[in-house]
Amino acid sequence: MFLLGSWIYLLAVCILFDISDCALVSRGTYIESLDLKPLPRNTLLASFNFEIYSDSAAENGLVYGIDGADFLAHYGLFPRSVGQIVKSTQTHELHLRFTQGWWDSEEWGLLPHNGKYTGGTGVEVWAWIATEQDDEAENSWYELVNALSGLFCASLNFVDSSRTTPNPISFRPDSSGGSSSIFTNPTARKSNVSSTLHLYHGSLPRETVCTENLTPFLKLLPCKGRAGVSSLLDGHRIFDSKWQSMALDFVPICDSDNGCRLHMTQKVDVVLDVLRSLQRKHSPVPKPPPLEELQCDTSKSYHSESICFPLPSPHVVEWKLSDVFGRKIKNRCLLDQRSEYDGSSYSVCTHITPEWHLTREGGTVVSSTPSKACFSLHENDEFDIGFLTSNSTSVSKNERPPVYIQRSMTGRGQQNGGVQTIIHNPSMTDTVSLVYFESLPWYMKPYIHTLAAALSTSALSPIPAIKEEVVKDVLYRPFLERIRGTYLELKLEIPPDSRLTLSYDFDKTLLYLAEYPPDANRGFDVPPGILTVLTKDDNGTISYAYTLRTSSLLLSLPTPDFSMPYNVIILTSTVMALAFGTIYNILVRRFVYEDDVVREHTPLMQKLKQRIGAKFVLWKTAAEGNKPPESGKLQEETGAKYKSLDKKN
Amino acid sequence: MTILQSIRRQLFGKKGTRESLVSLLPGLSFVLVLAGLAWLFVLPMKDQSRRTYISENALLPGQAHTYFHGSEEHIVRAFKEEVRLLKDAPDEKRARTIRQWLSDIGYKSATHNWTISHYDDVKAGVNVYGVLHAPRGDTTESMILCAPWLNRDGALNESGVAISIALARYFTRWSIWSKDIILLIPSDTSFGLSKWVEDYHYTSMPVSSGSIQGGIVLDFPGEGERFENLEIFYSGLNGQLPNLDLINTVVVICGHMGIKVIVHDIDASDDEYENRAITLVSGIAHQALSGLYRPGAGSEAFSGWRIDSVTLAAKTSRNGYGPYDQMLYGRLVEASMRSINNLLEHFHQSFFFYLLLSPHRFVSIATYLPTAMLIGASFTIKGIYYWMSSSSTKTGKTFDEAISAFWLFITIVSCSIGLFSLSAWIPSSMIASEVFVVSAVTPILPITFRLFISAKPPSYINKLQSYVLIFVGLFLTTLSTLNFSLSLMLGVIFAPLAHFLTPSLTTPPKTLIECLERFFTKLMSWIVVVATCPWLDIYLYYLIVVKESQFPRQLSLRTLRIFITNTSQNEFCEFLSGMMWSWRALGVWSFVPVLFVVWLPLWLVSCVVVSVRAPQISTNLRKKGKNRNDG
């Protein structure tokens, strides 16, 4: 209590005076930057980068087991919401990805940051949990995803055991410490047993990434998207892009001198269609352009006033950053300490070719070369860049990716199917070695014995490759129905200039009624496959050079008509009622032969008379007083029947 | 249980009831056929059919504004000029040019060379296609916009291709697409298109997309810019139909745009019974025979792959005038694509089994199924009748007869299957000669059988008939749930074989009337057998339906003779090999295999029945039954 009070006092002092002068509070470091890169076909790749470093964490209280009161000191810039989740779940390292769209590898080349900060479609999360016991780690993992689900408004809580893959080799921790952890359990520390790291991976391919995910994402930033480069992040424009990816990485950095520091990276990468964004300025709907604005190929013989062969996408383009993002960069995030971090002071960089001309509004030019220009932002200033070129096809091209991948479903019908993955190594000289990771939902039942590999060079048709030549290793854990999915990881080596076609067959499952999700007829999404390219340096250490993902697949399972259960209930009830009636009848009735029963052939009228007479007698007796009814005759008749039966027996 | 027991006791406890009941069966069977046919005529009544409605709310047909107009028309015209320039270009050049356009527009494009061959009969072509990756989409789902280079009549789909490319270009400006758009320009509507669909699902295509949710096939031939009305083709292969919602969507959009829609070439209002009946019959004919020998409208190539598609054919008049212009057609396609794009789930809400009576009216499976079922059941009942009547004769050898008749039946069926495999295996050029040989041999069959079987007791023949009729009955009732139209059609063709066949009697006729009666029944049997001969029927179908345009308007022996002699035999051969190709390449199992495996055995058995002399047990039986009842 006393401790808490003293900290509140300190904080109050800090707020009263200038925050930056308050040396007592460790705040950490924050840097942000924006890289703009025009891509072919009038598209623009914008990469936002935000990084927060805490001051040494191990001493300041993130060490597991020290009183929580110390924590307050720690959260200068580092978001408390993340810190608390990470701490309570003993997460050593956390990676969270929100991706939407399709990255056009052929046109756009390498993924930004070599695919390190890109996820599969939807939401993907993986984390290393530091505990001693496996089950403890697994519980922590579910706790973690549930907490993240609340924090980022994503359905991460649906990552259950069937969507979790433990310890795939496609991932490695970014933290330098390897297996050593910033979390050291006090009891463990005493007994000198360090806890081990458990990796869990989960993905939700069906999750739609939207503004509701962006808002909490921006809230974690020190300037909350109100100043600096993050002020450009407007949901309307970000989600109107061709491709976008948001990443949050939490990694501890440990070294022997300073102890451990926490590092949180947030990245937003967007590919925007410039022409579409420009068109939005005039009209939200793509009305046909006026005649005078049509760009026609006048060289065509039939060209006339009413016939116009359109020219390909225009090469002369002029646009501003504010046209594309709908707003200018407001202010500078004052907490951005890049100058303290690495001495430079840029915030926005453009990567262009000499055929582009830039105009600037606000800010200062920090450095400028024909291929790259960097700008810094000013306080109380609006910043905008204009791009002008006469040849928009000339862009500083991204490098060609080391592999291309394409995955698709094969087969027809609702009973079984196949998956076909084509991995293409475009290099003419180098063999590519890679790890391909697939996790399949349990209702997709693959047959691994059907796993086939066929190699083809660019000229020849596919020849069945000797599997061992290409597939170096297969890591496989079969599914358990309703408990866990299939885990399949392949180590592959693809010779230069060739295509590898991997294929396997699978069976489809009929689910229980309650297991069908809403909109079941859409099909079930199968998470993207993850391909990691490995490189070996001279020392023989293997590093993960490039990561890319396939698109997710749509698996259509046999889906019932959901009004059917009602019909089934009705039908079953009817059948039950009928069966019960008949069986009950058979059980309680006595059967006799027709001939054995002496049937009285009483005429109908007489029978009626008797009945009415009996009723009448009853009425009469009831009216006279409560005398017992005399139905002697009827009783006698039945008695006679039984008598005759008895005789027979 | 007790009810059943008491019924059984009531009926069979008394002697003679069984026979009298059995003797009722032929009448019942015949009544069922009549009832089935009568039910068919009930269907087009207004009270029996329902108005169509949009079942899937997500479709929102006609709710979106369409903007494909104004300066876009200039672009459509330019592409039309380009298509015209490519009219006589070789396949490769055409594919290359179109591919270039698609890449310029921003589509990932590729060509698809396809070849299918059977000995020296090679069919080949080049398809072009391009994929527009949906902004923010993940290539998980896609929809298809298909404009075959040649339409179902083999005419250049000039406006169709031009509009589809202009539309594809226009679509890139929208960011609303939730599914990828595949623009496909196949070389034709049958093999090229179906091969593309097959390869898309089985092999590695250079450019690929996700699972295809729905498709629109554009068919707008000719140079004209205007059209008279819109014709919807929807039949799939093997009796499969697209979801009714898709057709409704198009019809509703047409209603919004004021376009007149017609179904299967029947241009008439749905107020009259007659028009509805004609549309129904035409729908049945299309469903039963789709994909059989001539290129379909295009949409049928997608059936069987869980892709719902319709062909929107703009009917042009000869002089090129019409109330609607090509941009309206484009906007219709745009609005339809918008509706498919709205879908969250695969088409599933509405009917998959229906018959359209007009664009706005339909009968659902529950209403129309009794027709085919009743007719199918009549065969089973007749088969049961033959079985029961033959087993009632107390020769003591019933079991042996049943077995040996069964072997004959199996032999006939296996021979038919063998013949089918042979037809599928031999080169296309030999099919005509095979049919010729087979049809020449078939008249000999009865004589052979007569030699073989005349020694057998008559119940043997009845057993044989019983097997084949029960087989046909089971087959037709099963088929009716898959391909109602074919089942109905076959049922109607087969019905005379079940009801108007009488074996020759060994006993000499006693009176003149009996002699005449026998003569006429015999004549009837032979007429029925000849009329239901599969080869003859196919030839007649060819003459009357396929060569309809040349069929003489004034029927006389002379005109018919001229017509038949003028019909070139080569074309008939092509027709036959086309039927084989439909099985081989398109997988239409619902005609040629059915012809060989069901029709031929039934007909052969009928031949046997007619040609063999046997005492007429059925009448004897009836008399016996009556006598017993009286006693």
Boltz contact constraints between the chains, C-beta under 6 A:
constraints:
  - contact:
      token1: [A, 100]
      token2: [B, 136]
      max_distance: 6.0
  - contact:
      token1: [A, 101]
      token2: [B, 136]
      max_distance: 6.0
  - contact:
      token1: [A, 102]
      token2: [B, 133]
      max_distance: 6.0
  - contact:
      token1: [A, 102]
      token2: [B, 138]
      max_distance: 6.0
  - contact:
      token1: [A, 102]
      token2: [B, 139]
      max_distance: 6.0
  - contact:
      token1: [A, 121]
      token2: [B, 138]
      max_distance: 6.0
  - contact:
      token1: [A, 240]
      token2: [B, 175]
      max_distance: 6.0
  - contact:
      token1: [A, 242]
      token2: [B, 135]
      max_distance: 6.0
  - contact:
      token1: [A, 276]
      token2: [B, 175]
      max_distance: 6.0
  - contact:
      token1: [A, 286]
      token2: [B, 173]
      max_distance: 6.0
  - contact:
      token1: [A, 286]
      token2: [B, 174]
      max_distance: 6.0
  - contact:
      token1: [A, 287]
      token2: [B, 67]
      max_distance: 6.0
  - contact:
      token1: [A, 288]
      token2: [B, 70]
      max_distance: 6.0
  - contact:
      token1: [A, 288]
      token2: [B, 71]
      max_distance: 6.0
  - contact:
      token1: [A, 288]
      token2: [B, 72]
      max_distance: 6.0
  - contact:
      token1: [A, 289]
      token2: [B, 71]
      max_distance: 6.0
  - contact:
      token1: [A, 291]
      token2: [B, 71]
      max_distance: 6.0
  - contact:
      token1: [A, 294]
      token2: [B, 71]
      max_distance: 6.0
  - contact:
      token1: [A, 302]
      token2: [B, 81]
      max_distance: 6.0
  - contact:
      token1: [A, 306]
      token2: [B, 74]
      max_distance: 6.0
  - contact:
      token1: [A, 307]
      token2: [B, 74]
      max_distance: 6.0
  - contact:
      token1: [A, 307]
      token2: [B, 77]
      max_distance: 6.0
  - contact:
      token1: [A, 307]
      token2: [B, 78]
      max_distance: 6.0
  - contact:
      token1: [A, 308]
      token2: [B, 74]
      max_distance: 6.0
  - contact:
      token1: [A, 308]
      token2: [B, 75]
      max_distance: 6.0
  - contact:
      token1: [A, 308]
      token2: [B, 78]
      max_distance: 6.0
  - contact:
      token1: [A, 309]
      token2: [B, 78]
      max_distance: 6.0
  - contact:
      token1: [A, 310]
      token2: [B, 75]
      max_distance: 6.0
  - contact:
      token1: [A, 312]
      token2: [B, 104]
      max_distance: 6.0
  - contact:
      token1: [A, 406]
      token2: [B, 208]
      max_distance: 6.0
  - contact:
      token1: [A, 408]
      token2: [B, 208]
      max_distance: 6.0
  - contact:
      token1: [A, 410]
      token2: [B, 202]
      max_distance: 6.0
  - contact:
      token1: [A, 412]
      token2: [B, 305]
      max_distance: 6.0
  - contact:
      token1: [A, 422]
      token2: [B, 204]
      max_distance: 6.0
  - contact:
      token1: [A, 501]
      token2: [B, 204]
      max_distance: 6.0
  - contact:
      token1: [A, 519]
      token2: [B, 344]
      max_distance: 6.0
  - contact:
      token1: [A, 519]
      token2: [B, 345]
      max_distance: 6.0
  - contact:
      token1: [A, 521]
      token2: [B, 345]
      max_distance: 6.0
  - contact:
      token1: [A, 521]
      token2: [B, 346]
      max_distance: 6.0
  - contact:
      token1: [A, 521]
      token2: [B, 348]
      max_distance: 6.0
  - contact:
      token1: [A, 522]
      token2: [B, 344]
      max_distance: 6.0
  - contact:
      token1: [A, 522]
      token2: [B, 345]
      max_distance: 6.0
  - contact:
      token1: [A, 551]
      token2: [B, 138]
      max_distance: 6.0
  - contact:
      token1: [A, 551]
      token2: [B, 139]
      max_distance: 6.0
  - contact:
      token1: [A, 552]
      token2: [B, 138]
      max_distance: 6.0
  - contact:
      token1: [A, 552]
      token2: [B, 140]
      max_distance: 6.0
  - contact:
      token1: [A, 554]
      token2: [B, 140]
      max_distance: 6.0
  - contact:
      token1: [A, 554]
      token2: [B, 210]
      max_distance: 6.0
  - contact:
      token1: [A, 554]
      token2: [B, 211]
      max_distance: 6.0
  - contact:
      token1: [A, 582]
      token2: [B, 1]
      max_distance: 6.0
